[in-house]
């Protein structure tokens, strides 16, 4: 709880994964991948409850082993390749409400982003709840600047992504950030619904590139292993 606000953490982890079979519970430096997000949530002073939303009994059992709650399995309709994370979150919040559990704020921690510096979740929570904004998302500085990126028009010519001249010194490029997927926080109010675009949350929370790796392939796993050996949070 922070400033009398009850805070729920949701870790979404469906069973189906193509690039890495059973990705959410694959081994990473001696722990299942999902364990890092569970342990990060447990280290928070402000999160009241940690729920893993999954359709998999195996992920459920692993999550419970590491201390998360899995009070129900996610319906198959919310666990397909095309399912939206926001729908799984709203389903989870509504099911918990039926059981008498109400929250003022929800923190989304994706298990595929296992590396978070100690204390960052609470920093992000306090940043949002000390503000007047409804939502926050973690971002990192881009490594390839979009000022030099182009699309190709139907006429076959190049078109700049940014509506500004690229004839400037690199050190004068405007600051640009990308959503890194590590932390999303939303107030649970009338603005939080199935139309909510989590990647469009408004308040930025800055994170270093080191803590922004997203596990999508075996190569990503190897990179995460290297980083964790140097920055093991748990």
C-alpha positions in Angstrom: 0.0 0.0 0.0 1.2 3.5 -0.8 -0.7 6.6 0.5 -3.7 4.4 1.4 -3.8 3.1 -2.2 -4.1 -0.7 -2.4 -1.8 -2.0 -5.1 -2.1 -5.2 -7.2 0.7 -6.7 -9.2 -0.3 -8.9 -12.2 2.2 -11.1 -14.0 0.7 -12.4 -17.2 2.1 -15.8 -18.3 0.2 -17.9 -20.8 1.4 -21.4 -21.5 1.7 -21.2 -25.3 5.1 -19.9 -26.6 6.6 -20.7 -29.9 10.1 -19.3 -30.0 11.1 -20.9 -26.7 8.8 -23.8 -25.6 7.5 -23.2 -22.0 9.4 -19.9 -22.1 7.9 -18.5 -18.9 9.3 -21.3 -16.8 12.5 -22.0 -18.8 15.7 -22.0 -16.7 17.6 -18.8 -16.4 20.6 -18.9 -14.1 19.1 -21.5 -11.9 15.5 -20.1 -11.7 12.5 -20.3 -13.9 12.1 -17.1 -15.9 8.9 -16.1 -14.2 10.5 -16.3 -10.8 12.4 -13.1 -11.4 9.3 -11.0 -11.8 7.6 -12.7 -8.8 10.7 -12.0 -6.6 10.9 -8.4 -7.8 7.2 -7.9 -6.8 7.8 -9.5 -3.4 10.7 -7.1 -2.8 8.3 -4.1 -3.2 7.2 -2.4 0.0 4.1 -1.1 -1.6 2.6 -4.1 -3.6 -0.2 -5.7 -1.5 -0.9 -8.8 -3.6 0.9 -10.6 -6.5 -1.3 -12.5 -9.0 0.0 -14.6 -11.8 -2.5 -14.8 -14.7 -2.0 -18.1 -16.6 -3.8 -20.8 -18.4 -1.1 -23.3 -17.6 -1.2 -25.6 -14.5 2.6 -26.0 -14.8 3.1 -22.3 -14.7 0.6 -22.0 -11.8 2.5 -24.6 -9.8 5.9 -22.9 -10.4 4.4 -19.5 -9.5 2.9 -20.7 -6.3 6.3 -22.4 -5.4 7.9 -18.9 -5.6 5.2 -17.2 -3.5 2.7 -15.8 -6.0 -1.0 -16.4 -5.9 -2.9 -18.1 -8.7 -6.5 -18.1 -7.5 -7.9 -19.2 -10.9 -6.7 -20.1 -14.4 -7.1 -17.8 -17.3 -9.8 -18.8 -19.8 -8.6 -20.2 -23.1 -10.2 -17.2 -24.9 -7.7 -14.9 -23.1 -4.7 -17.1 -23.7 -4.3 -17.2 -27.5 -1.6 -15.6 -29.6 -4.0 -12.8 -30.4 -5.2 -12.2 -26.8 -4.6 -8.7 -25.4 -2.8 -8.2 -22.1 -5.3 -5.5 -21.1 -8.2 -8.0 -21.4 -6.4 -10.5 -19.1 -5.8 -7.7 -16.6 -9.4 -6.6 -16.5 -10.6 -10.2 -16.2 -8.2 -10.8 -13.3 -9.3 -7.5 -11.5 -13.0 -8.3 -12.0 -12.6 -11.9 -10.8 -10.7 -10.7 -7.7 -13.5 -8.1 -7.1 -16.0 -10.9 -7.0 -14.0 -12.5 -4.2 -14.1 -9.2 -2.3 -10.6 -7.9 -3.2 -10.5 -4.3 -4.5 -7.5 -2.3 -5.6 -6.7 1.3 -6.5 -3.7 0.6 -8.7 -2.4 -2.2 -10.8 1.3 -2.9 -11.7 1.9 -5.1 -14.7 5.2 -7.0 -14.7 5.9 -9.0 -17.8 7.9 -12.2 -17.0 9.9 -11.8 -20.2 11.6 -8.8 -18.7 13.4 -10.5 -15.8 16.1 -7.9 -15.0 14.9 -5.0 -12.8 17.2 -3.1 -10.5 16.4 -3.3 -6.8 13.8 -0.7 -5.8 12.7 0.4 -9.2 9.2 -0.9 -8.8 8.6 1.2 -5.7 10.2 4.2 -7.4 7.8 3.8 -10.3 4.8 3.4 -7.9 5.6 6.5 -5.9 6.3 8.5 -9.1 2.9 7.8 -10.4 0.9 8.0 -7.2 2.6 11.3 -6.3 1.5 12.7 -9.6 -1.9 13.6 -11.1 -1.4 11.2 -14.0 -3.4 7.9 -14.4 -0.7 5.8 -15.9 3.1 5.1 -16.2 5.3 3.1 -18.4 9.0 2.3 -18.2 11.2 3.6 -21.1 14.8 3.6 -22.2 16.8 5.7 -24.6 16.8 4.4 -28.1 20.0 3.0 -29.5 19.1 3.6 -33.2 17.6 7.1 -33.6 14.4 7.4 -35.6 15.6 10.7 -37.2 17.5 8.5 -39.6 14.7 6.0 -40.2 12.5 6.0 -43.3 9.4 4.3 -44.6 8.8 3.7 -48.3 5.7 5.3 -49.9 3.5 3.6 -52.4 5.3 5.7 -55.0 8.5 4.0 -54.0 10.2 7.1 -52.4 11.5 7.5 -48.9 9.6 9.3 -46.2 11.0 10.3 -42.8 9.5 8.9 -39.6 10.0 12.2 -37.8 8.7 15.4 -39.3 12.0 17.2 -38.8 15.2 17.7 -40.8 17.8 15.0 -40.2 20.6 17.4 -41.3 21.8 18.0 -37.8 24.8 16.9 -35.8 24.2 13.6 -34.0 24.8 15.3 -30.6 21.9 17.6 -31.5 19.4 14.8 -32.2 16.3 15.3 -30.0 15.9 12.8 -27.1 13.8 9.8 -28.1 12.8 6.9 -25.9 11.2 3.5 -26.4 8.8 1.6 -24.2 10.9 -1.3 -22.8 8.0 -3.4 -21.4 9.4 -3.8 -17.9 6.9 -1.9 -15.8 3.4 -0.6 -16.5 1.3 1.0 -13.8 -2.3 2.2 -14.0 -4.8 3.6 -11.6 -7.9 1.5 -11.6 -10.6 4.0 -12.5 -13.0 4.8 -15.2 -10.1 5.5 -17.6 -8.8 2.0 -17.2 -10.8 -0.3 -19.5 -10.5 -2.6 -22.5 -9.6 0.3 -24.8 -6.6 1.2 -22.6 -3.3 1.0 -24.6 -0.7 0.2 -22.0 2.2 1.2 -24.3 0.6 4.6 -24.5 0.7 5.2 -20.7 1.6 8.8 -20.2 4.1 9.2 -17.4 7.7 8.0 -18.3 9.8 6.0 -15.9 13.4 5.9 -17.1 15.4 2.7 -17.0 18.9 1.9 -18.2 19.3 -0.3 -21.3 20.9 -3.0 -19.2 17.6 -3.6 -17.5 15.5 -3.5 -20.7 16.2 -6.9 -22.2 13.1 -8.8 -23.5 13.3 -12.6 -23.7 12.0 -13.7 -27.0 14.7 -16.1 -28.3 17.5 -18.3 -27.0 19.9 -15.6 -28.0 18.0 -13.2 -25.6 18.3 -15.9 -22.9 22.1 -16.0 -23.3 22.3 -12.2 -23.1 20.2 -12.2 -19.9 22.4 -14.9 -18.4 25.5 -12.6 -19.0 23.7 -9.6 -17.5 22.4 -11.5 -14.5 25.8 -12.9 -13.7 26.9 -9.2 -13.2 23.7 -7.7 -11.8 22.0 -10.6 -10.1 19.0 -9.0 -8.3 17.9 -12.2 -6.4 
